[in-house]
C-alpha cells in the first residue's frame, strides 16, 4: 500500500502515524479542513497536563472505538454513562461520506444514558498512543473531550469520552430515523461505507451484551431500503 492511501475498513494505526490521512483529507476538503499538528499537540497537552505516569487512563467507547480502538487495551469493562445518549448527529464528508453524498457519524448528545465499553489504555508508550487518539478523534473538529464518571460492575471510574460539539459546522442534531437511514445507505468515504460503520458498531456492542434499540432500528430501516 502506498503512503498516500488510507485504509478502507476503518482507521488504522498507520493512517494516524503517517501523513496519508491528513493528505487525503486536505486534498478532498482543503488545507483548512483540519487543525494543524501544533493545534492538536497543544490541545492534547492541556487535557492531560495533570495525568501522572502511574495513573490509570480510561476511555469510554460508544462507537468505532468499541470495535477498533487502535491503542493497546490493558482492561475493558462494560460501562454506562448517565446524562448522554448515542446519536448519529455529525455529518461526515470525509471518513464515511463525501461532499456529494454526506454520511453520518455517531456522537454523544445530552440526555438519557448510554451503554458502552470502558477501555483502560496500557501505560506502555501511552504518550504516543494519546497522540494517535487525539489525531483520530479531534481531527475533524466534530467532538469535545470531556471527563465523566461511568458506572461498571466493579464500581464507578473516571473516563475520558468524546461528545458532540454542537457548534461544529457538521453538527446536524437529532434526525428522524428514516432520514438518518437514508443518509447512511450508500454513503462512503475514505474509511469505508457508512453502513459498515453502523453495522460494525451494532455488532460490537451486541458482543458485550449491549442491545442498542436505536442502532437496531436504524439497521432495519437501512436493510429495508436496500432490499436485504
N, C-alpha and C positions, 0 to 999 in steps of 0.2 A: 504494500500500500504506500502510495506517495504521501509525503508530509502535508500536501495540500488537501488531502482527502479527510473526511470526517466519518466516524463510524455510523452505520445506518440502523443499528439496533439499540440505540440508547448511547448516551455519552460514555466514553471510555477514558481511562487514565491518560492514554497517550494524547487524546484530544485536549485535555486540560494541561498536560505537561508541556506540550509544544505550542506552536503558533497556528496550527491548522484551523482550529475552531474560530479563533479571533479573525484570522484572514478570511475565512469563509463568510463570517457574519458581515464584516466590513465591505466585502465585495457585493453582497446582496443588499445591505441596508445602509451603507455609507459609513464613513470614518467616525462619525459622531454617534453611532448607534449604541455603542457600549462604553463603559468607563475605561479610563486608562489604567495601566498596571499600577501606577503611583496612587491613583484614587482607591483602587481595590486594596492595596497594601495599607494605606492609611486607615481605611475603614476597618479592616481586619485587626490591625494593631490596637485601635481604640476599643474594640469589642472584647478583646482578650488580654487587655493590659493587666488585669488582676488575676489571670489564670496561673496558678502555681504549677511547677513541673510535676509535682506528685499529686496533683488534684485530678479527680476523675472528670471527664467531659462526656456528657450525654447529649445526643441529638435526637429530637423527636421526629420520626419519619412518618409521613402520611401519604406520600405519592411515590415517585420513582425511587426515592432513597430506600424504600422498603425492599424493592427487588433489585436495585442496582446502586448500592451505597458507595462503591468505588474504594472508600477508605477501609483499612483493616478494622474489623469489629471484634472487640475483646469480649463483649457480652451483649445480649439482646433480651428485651423483655416486652411483652405486650403491655401497652400503656394507654391511659385515657387522659385527654386534655379537656378540661372544662372551660367554657367560655368561647369556644370556637367550633366551627363546623367545616367540613370539606366541601369545596365548591369549584366548579370549572368557571372561573371568573376572570381569567387572564388571557387575552388574545395572544396567539403565537404566530408570528410571521417568520420565525427563524427555525427553531428546533423541530416543531411538529406542524408547521404550516408555512404558508408563503404569503407574500403581499397580495397575490392574486386570489389565493384561497386560504384565508387565515384559519388556523385551528384554535384550540382552547387548551389551557393548562390549568392544573389544579393549584389551589392555594387555600389558605385558611381565612375564613371570614368570621367576624364576631357573632356570637350567639350559639347556644346549644352546647354540645360536646362532641368529641371526635375520638374514635379508637384508632390507634396506630402502634408503632413499634419504637421503643426507646433503644437506641444504639449507643453503646459505650465505645468511644474511639480508643484504639490502642495508643498507649503513651509513646511507644517507639516511633520516632520520626513524626511526631504529632505536628510540629510546626509546618512541615511540608504538606501534610495531609490537610491542615486547615487552609493553607494557601490554595490547594486544589478545590476544596469545598467552597471557598469563597468565590473562586472563579466560576464554579458551577452554578451556585445559587444567586449570585449578585451581578452576574454579567449582563443580564437582560433588563436590569433596573425594574424588576417586577415585584420584588419581595422586600420585606422589612424583617431583620432578625429580631427576635425577642427571647428573653429568658422567661421560662414558665415552669410551674410545678406540675408534674404529671403523676398520676396515681398508677401504681403497679401492685401486683400481688405481694411483692416483697416490701412494699412501703413507698411513700412519695419520694420523688427525686427531682432535682432541678435540671432542666434540659433546655438546650437551645433549639428553637424552631424558626421557620420562615413563614410569615403571614403575608397576605395580600397588601400591597401598597396601594391604597385607594386613590392616591394622587398620581400614580403611574399612568403614562399615556395609553398603555394597553389594558388598563383595568376596565372591564365591561359590567361588573356586578352580577347580580342574580339574573339568570336567563331561564325561561321555561324549558322543561326537559326536552320537548320536541325540537325547539330551536337549537338547544345545546347539541343534541344528537345530529341534527342536520349539518352543523358546522364541523363536527368531529368526523363524520363519514366523508371519506375522500380527501381530507386534508393531510398533507405530508410535508415534511421539511428536512432539514439537514440531518436530523437524528432518527428519521423514520416516520411512520404513519401515526396520525393522531389516534386512530382506532386501536393500534397495537399498544399505545401508551395507556389507554383506558383499560384494555383487556389485561395487560400485564399487571397493572395496579390492582385490579379486582382479584385476579388470581393469587397474587402475592399476599393480599390481606386475608383472603379465604384460607390460605395455608396456615395462618396464625389463628384461625377460628373466628376471624372478623368478617361477618356478613354485612356488607355495606349496602343498604337498600337503595340509596341514591345512585351508586355506581351500577348496581344490578339493573335498575330500571333504565338507566342510560344505555347499557349494553343491549337490553331488549329492544329499545327504540332503534338503535343502530342496526341490529340484525334484521329487524323488520324492514328497514329502509333498503337494505341491500339484498333482501330476499333470502336470508340464510337462517 
